[in-house]
Amino acid sequence: TADVYGVGKSERLLGWLIKECLEQGKRREDLVIITKSGLFKGCSPHGYYPLQMRHQIEMSLDNLGIDYIDVLFLHHLDFGPNYKYLENAVNTVNKFRKEGLMRYVGLRGPHHFSFYRNSKDEYNADFKIFSKLAQLIDPEVVTFRYNMFSKTYDQQESDIFSWAEERNI
């Protein structure tokens, strides 16, 4: 989920479900809660502005009714002109992890579907920043757009599996 989906409604609904599970005897450590940060900039200069990221994670924790997030994904690869907010995002996520607000970092990679919106050069630039970010953050979880609604991919189009295997992800 993410704090922006349904203007927080998605997380609040999931929070209700988490509460129900806990009341029925499930242990919090048996649940894996995943959310995203960085898409909504609010009145900040960018979604990856540190104060905005802090606000987003605190809202997510409140919406979900939990005290830590298992996996926090960086929502997108737009870090502003000349990657102005890249270092901020990396430092902020690492700070959240040290504070115990989240356990693992997740990255959403560029996907072939974006070819319908962007040129191949833009896609390659996205993959380049994704690779750089993966080196800086060392994510434990990586996702790409592979699901039952996506078109089929072959290894030539997006060899994410070899990429992830090389990095023990």
Disulfide bonds with the S-S distance in Angstrom:
none
